[in-house]
Each structure stands twice: as structure tokens, then as C-alpha cells.
Amino acid sequence: MTGRQYCAFPGAAGVRGGGGPPEGNERVESVSLRDLVYRLYARRVEGRLDHDQVPKHIGVILDGNRRWAKASARSPEQGHQAGASKIQELLGWCAETDVEVVTLWLLSTDNLDRPEDQLTPLLGIIEDAVRDLAADGRWRVHHVGTLDLLPGHTQAVLKEAEQATHDIDGILVNVAVGYGGRQEIADAVRSLLHEHAAKGTSFEELAEIVDVEHISEHLYTRGQPDPDLVIRTSGEQRLSGFMLWQSAHSEYYFCEVFWPAFRKGRLPPGPARLRRAAPEVRQLRVGAVLPPFFCPQSPDGLDSAPSGFLVRPYVAGRAVPRAPEYSVRADASIVSPSGD
């Protein structure tokens, strides 16, 4: 394989997910040309950006750090560190648009069950990342998750970052540490019950008045817009409990690249880009049953089968019944079931 082929198709067989690098001078040529392609693609995306369609809230599941490290012959700690370093880049890209809120899932409640020799360095990397966000001066940091489940030193870092950035007029960055979607809903219901118990509301009265908004007012993200777009890297096509309540009507972008290798060219400039992937898919309407659609791919192209991931719309948290499938040609054009 030549250097030119490698840089043009880094997601092709043999180098999927950022796999084995070429050797010697071949590596220098490939990296240079690949970066050039990315810059040109990012400029093209920016030129077509419709600011009226930019998501106000983007949720990101930062997945694939350890697999990226394994593919790059590095340690898991180096993978997590590379992933943490990517966060500021992502926020910088968002700051160039009109994004107002970014939620970063850094550590789930399930992750807290990892062996201590894995969890301790991971928490240290997360703490450093949160400190960096607070020190940057552009972001307003807010913790989402169950604080009591975290070690005392991690709690202190999260509280200090939130206090230090409270008055910053910039992108609100939710750092989801010790976060689980089911736990959030349980905590919201518990908080609602405590509130009404203090008011002397009986269970019968509460049962009569409780609605969706009552629970929303007690979520970790209360007062914030729900995410318009949820991104998950690494190729996994599930939410794993991320913002279960808030993402009922979100659009999803499942990107096969591992998080440390995520680039600006892969950041969809809003739901409008997703809709442009197939003419049959019009503006998302809550409660509508739409055909599945594909997230268009970036110039390194051949990193999915065959090009892009199938994303199925959700209605009130349920997967919509499968509509007629749409296939994809090698040039990434959408083909209807009839072949038109």
C-alpha cells in the first residue's frame, strides 16, 4: 500500500479506526496529505453551514479511547489522555458556530465498577481535563451525575470548576461524570417527591398533578434545552443510557472513528446536514414516522459498511417501526428501495 492510498482512505481495510501506520517516509507523506484533505473538507463544510440549523445542544458520548490505544500500540492511560486532549478541540469547533450547550459523557456509573488500577488513573485524567476546562476561561462548567458516588477529590475538582466558571458567558459544558440515565430519572423523581413532601402535598394530590414537565424540572440538566444532536464515536450504535429522558426527540450521529481520532470534518453542522443525506427525509417532526436515514461520511470515507451509519428516528423514546430500507452506492448517494 502506498502512502497516497493510505492517507486518502485511512478507514479502509487494514487501517480501520486508525489502524496500523505505514513505515518510514511513507508515514510522513500520508499524514501531510490526509491533513490537507481534512482541512479542505472542513472549509467546505463551514462554507455550507446554515446557522439557523445549528444544534443548540450537542451531546457527545466520547467512546473508543481504549480501542484507539490498542490499535496504536499504546497504553489505556495514553488512550484516555488522548481523548481528554480532544475535548478542547471539540469545544473550539462548537464555539465557531452558535452551539450553546455541549454535554460530554466522561464517566458512567457502570465505569465506577472497574478495577481500581483502571479507575484511579482514569479519574485523574478526568480531573485534569475538568481543571483545564475551568482554566481556559471560555466555558461555563456544570457537573451532571451523582456526585456522592465519586471519590472526595473528584467531587472537589468538579465543585471548584463549577464555582470558578459560574459567571462566564460562554458555551455551557456539562461534564457527565458518574452519570447514568436511569439514575438521573430516579434522582429526579426522588427530588420531586421530597419537594412536594416539604409542601405537604399528599401522594393522591401529587398523582393528579404530576406530568412530564415536573420531572424535567428535577433533572441534572434542568433549565437547559434538550440535545438536538447526540454523537457517539467508535462505531457503537446505542445510547447506553445517555440522556434517556432528554434525547427522546434528538437526532443521532454514530461515527465509527474512535474518539481520540475525531476531527472537525466529522462534526455534523446540524440536523440540516443529516436531512440532506436523503431527499425523502424532511424536517424532523415530533411523533412522525420517518424512513431511516444515513449520516453522510467525511472524506476518509470507507470507514463504515458501506458508507455511513443507519440512524433510526425515535418517538417518545421508542424506535419507530422499520420503514423501507435505503441502500447506499459507492459514491454515498442514497438509493430508494425501488432503485430510483
C-alpha positions in Angstrom: 0.0 0.0 0.0 1.4 3.4 -1.0 1.5 6.4 1.3 -1.0 8.2 -1.0 -3.5 5.4 -0.8 -3.2 5.3 3.0 -3.9 8.9 3.5 -6.8 9.0 1.1 -8.6 6.1 2.8 -7.5 5.8 6.4 -10.7 3.9 7.3 -10.3 1.3 4.6 -9.5 -2.4 5.3 -6.3 -2.8 7.2 -6.4 0.7 8.8 -9.9 0.8 10.1 -10.4 3.0 13.1 -6.9 4.5 12.7 -5.1 1.1 12.5 -1.5 0.3 11.7 0.5 3.3 10.4 2.8 3.0 7.4 6.5 2.9 7.9 9.4 5.3 7.2 8.9 8.1 4.7 5.5 6.7 3.8 4.1 7.9 7.1 5.3 11.5 6.7 3.7 11.7 3.2 0.4 10.2 4.3 -0.1 12.3 7.4 0.6 15.5 5.4 -1.8 14.7 2.6 -4.5 13.4 4.9 -4.4 16.6 7.0 -4.7 18.7 3.8 -7.8 16.7 2.7 -9.4 17.3 6.2 -8.7 21.0 6.1 -10.2 21.3 2.6 -13.3 19.3 3.7 -13.7 21.3 6.9 -13.6 24.5 5.0 -16.2 23.2 2.6 -18.5 22.2 5.5 -18.1 25.6 7.1 -19.0 27.3 3.8 -22.3 25.5 3.7 -23.1 25.9 7.3 -26.7 27.2 7.9 -26.5 28.9 11.3 -30.3 28.7 11.6 -29.9 24.9 11.6 -27.0 24.6 14.0 -27.9 22.5 17.1 -28.2 24.5 20.3 -27.3 21.5 22.4 -25.0 18.7 21.4 -24.4 15.6 23.5 -21.3 13.6 22.9 -20.5 10.0 24.0 -16.7 10.0 24.0 -16.2 6.4 23.2 -13.2 4.3 21.9 -10.3 5.6 23.9 -9.0 2.2 24.9 -9.6 0.7 21.4 -7.7 3.6 19.9 -4.8 3.0 22.3 -4.8 -0.7 21.4 -4.8 -0.1 17.7 -2.0 2.5 18.2 0.1 0.1 20.4 -0.3 2.5 23.4 -1.5 2.0 27.0 -5.1 2.5 28.0 -4.0 5.5 30.1 -2.5 7.1 27.0 -5.7 6.5 25.1 -7.7 8.2 27.8 -5.3 11.1 27.8 -5.5 11.5 24.1 -9.3 11.5 24.4 -9.1 14.2 27.1 -6.9 16.3 24.8 -9.5 16.2 22.1 -12.2 17.9 24.3 -10.8 21.4 23.9 -10.7 20.9 20.1 -14.3 19.9 20.0 -15.4 22.9 22.1 -13.3 25.2 19.9 -15.2 23.9 16.8 -18.5 24.4 18.6 -17.5 28.0 19.6 -17.2 28.8 15.9 -20.9 28.2 15.4 -24.0 29.0 17.5 -23.9 25.9 19.8 -24.9 26.9 23.3 -24.6 23.7 25.3 -22.3 20.7 25.0 -22.7 17.6 27.2 -19.6 15.3 27.4 -20.1 11.9 28.9 -16.8 11.2 30.5 -17.6 8.5 33.1 -20.7 6.4 33.6 -22.0 4.9 36.8 -21.1 1.5 35.3 -17.5 2.6 34.9 -17.2 3.1 38.6 -17.2 -0.7 38.9 -13.9 -1.0 37.0 -10.9 -2.4 38.9 -9.1 0.2 40.9 -5.9 0.0 38.8 -8.1 1.2 35.8 -10.4 3.6 37.6 -7.8 5.6 39.6 -5.8 6.8 36.6 -9.0 7.4 34.6 -10.3 9.6 37.4 -7.1 11.5 37.5 -7.2 12.2 33.7 -10.9 13.4 34.1 -10.0 15.7 37.0 -7.1 17.2 34.9 -9.5 17.7 32.0 -12.1 19.4 34.1 -9.4 21.7 35.6 -8.3 22.6 32.1 -11.8 23.5 31.1 -12.2 25.8 34.1 -8.8 27.4 33.5 -9.5 28.1 29.8 -11.8 31.0 30.6 -14.3 30.4 27.8 -16.5 27.7 29.1 -19.1 27.5 31.9 -18.6 24.1 33.5 -21.5 22.2 35.0 -21.4 18.7 36.5 -24.2 16.3 35.7 -24.2 13.0 37.5 -24.4 11.6 41.0 -21.7 13.4 43.0 -22.0 11.2 46.0 -20.8 8.1 44.0 -17.4 9.8 43.3 -14.3 10.0 45.4 -13.9 13.1 47.5 -11.1 14.5 45.5 -13.1 14.2 42.3 -16.1 15.8 43.9 -13.9 18.7 45.0 -12.5 19.3 41.5 -16.0 19.3 39.9 -17.4 21.7 42.5 -14.4 24.1 42.2 -14.7 24.1 38.4 -18.4 24.9 38.5 -17.9 27.7 41.1 -14.9 29.2 39.2 -16.8 29.4 35.9 -20.3 30.2 37.1 -20.3 33.8 35.7 -18.6 33.0 32.3 -20.7 33.9 29.3 -19.7 31.1 27.0 -20.7 27.6 26.0 -22.2 25.7 28.9 -20.2 22.5 29.2 -21.9 19.7 31.0 -19.3 17.2 32.3 -21.1 13.9 32.8 -19.0 12.2 35.5 -20.6 9.4 37.5 -23.6 9.7 35.2 -26.3 7.2 34.3 -29.6 8.0 32.5 -31.7 5.7 34.7 -30.0 7.1 37.8 -30.8 10.6 36.6 -34.5 9.8 36.2 -34.6 8.1 39.6 -32.9 11.1 41.2 -35.4 13.4 39.5 -38.4 11.5 40.8 -36.8 11.4 44.3 -36.2 15.1 44.2 -39.8 15.8 43.1 -41.2 13.7 45.9 -39.0 15.4 48.5 -40.1 18.8 47.2 -43.8 18.0 47.5 -43.4 16.3 50.8 -41.9 19.5 52.2 -45.0 21.4 50.8 -47.3 18.9 52.5 -48.7 17.6 49.2 -50.3 14.2 49.6 -49.5 11.3 47.3 -53.0 11.4 45.9 -52.7 15.1 45.1 -49.2 14.6 43.5 -50.5 11.7 41.4 -53.2 14.0 40.0 -50.9 16.9 39.0 -47.5 15.2 38.1 -46.6 15.5 34.4 -43.5 15.4 32.1 -42.5 19.0 32.9 -42.5 18.3 36.7 -39.9 15.6 36.2 -37.9 17.7 33.7 -37.6 20.4 36.3 -35.6 18.0 38.5 -33.2 16.5 36.0 -29.5 17.3 36.2 -29.9 19.5 33.1 -33.0 21.4 34.3 -33.4 24.7 32.6 -31.3 23.7 29.6 -32.6 22.8 26.1 -32.8 19.1 25.3 -30.0 17.9 22.9 -30.8 18.4 19.3 -28.0 16.1 18.3 -26.3 13.2 20.0 -22.9 12.0 18.7 -21.3 8.6 19.6 -17.9 7.7 18.4 -16.3 4.3 18.0 -19.0 2.6 15.9 -21.3 1.6 18.8 -24.9 2.2 17.8 -26.6 2.6 21.1 -27.1 5.3 23.7 -26.1 3.1 26.7 -28.3 5.2 29.0 -27.1 8.6 27.9 -29.6 11.3 28.5 -32.5 8.9 28.2 -35.1 11.5 29.1 -33.7 14.4 27.2 -32.9 12.6 23.9 -36.4 11.4 23.2 -36.5 13.6 20.0 -32.8 14.0 19.4 -31.1 13.1 16.1 -28.2 10.7 16.4 -24.9 10.5 14.6 -23.0 7.3 15.1 -19.4 7.8 13.9 -17.1 4.8 13.5 -13.9 6.6 14.3 -12.5 6.3 17.8 -12.9 9.4 19.9 -9.2 10.4 20.0 -9.2 10.4 16.2 -12.4 12.5 15.9 -11.8 15.5 13.6 -13.7 18.7 12.8 -14.7 17.4 9.4 -16.7 14.7 11.2 -18.7 17.1 13.2 -22.2 17.4 11.5 -23.1 21.1 11.2 -26.5 20.4 12.5 -29.6 18.4 11.7 -29.8 20.0 8.3 -26.8 18.0 7.2 -28.4 14.8 8.3 -31.6 15.7 6.4 -29.6 16.5 3.3 -28.4 12.9 3.3 -31.7 11.7 1.7 -34.3 13.9 0.0 -37.0 11.7 1.4 -36.2 12.8 4.9 -37.7 16.2 5.7 -37.5 18.2 8.9 -37.9 16.0 11.9 -41.5 16.4 13.3 -42.2 15.1 16.8 -44.4 12.0 16.5 -43.8 11.5 12.8 -42.8 8.1 11.4 -39.9 8.6 9.0 -37.7 6.3 7.0 -34.3 5.5 8.3 -31.6 7.8 7.0 -27.8 7.9 6.8 -25.3 10.2 8.3 -23.0 11.3 5.5 -19.4 10.4 5.8 -16.3 12.6 5.8 -13.6 12.4 3.2 -11.8 9.5 4.8 -14.9 7.7 3.7 -14.5 4.0 3.7 -14.9 3.6 7.5 -18.3 2.1 7.5 -20.3 -0.5 5.8 -20.7 0.6 3.1 -20.8 4.3 3.8 -22.3 5.9 7.0 -24.4 4.5 9.7 -28.1 3.8 9.7 -29.9 6.1 12.1 -33.5 5.4 13.0 -35.6 8.2 14.4 -37.2 7.8 17.8 -40.6 8.8 19.1 -41.0 9.3 22.8 -38.1 7.1 23.5 -39.3 4.2 21.2 -37.7 3.1 18.0 -40.0 3.8 15.1 -41.2 0.6 13.3 -38.8 -0.1 10.5 -39.7 1.6 7.2 -38.4 0.6 3.8 -34.7 0.3 3.7 -32.5 2.7 1.8 -29.2 1.5 0.4 -26.1 3.4 -0.5 -24.0 3.5 -3.6 -20.2 3.6 -3.5 -20.4 7.4 -4.1 -22.5 7.7 -1.0 -25.7 8.6 -2.9 -29.0 7.3 -1.4 -31.0 4.8 -3.4 -34.6 4.2 -2.6 -36.0 0.6 -2.4 -37.2 0.9 -6.0 -33.7 1.8 -7.2 -34.7 5.4 -8.1 
